[in-house]
Amino acid sequence: MNVIRFIKSVIAEAKLTTWPNFSTVFNMTIVIILISTVLSLYITGLDIIFVKGREFLFQFLNSTSGA
C-alpha cells in the first residue's frame, strides 16, 4: 500500500515540476559543450607543458651528472 501511495506522490510532484523548453535545453547544451572543450584544451596544454618540462629536466640532469 505504501508503494502505491509513493508512486502517486511522485506523479503528483512530477506534474508540479516546471520543465525547460527546447531552446533553454539547447542553449545549456551548447554552453556545456563549450566549457568542456575549453577545459579539456586547458588540461591538455598543462599536460604537454609538464611532460616537456619533465623531459627537459631529465635531459639536463643527465647531461650534468658527469657523463
Contacts in CASP RR format, 6 or more apart in sequence:
PFRMAT RR
TARGET T0000
AUTHOR 0000-0000-0000
METHOD contacts of the structure
MODEL  1
MNVIRFIKSVIAEAKLTTWPNFSTVFNMTIVIILISTVLSLYITGLDIIF
VKGREFLFQFLNSTSGA
20 28 0 8 1.000
END
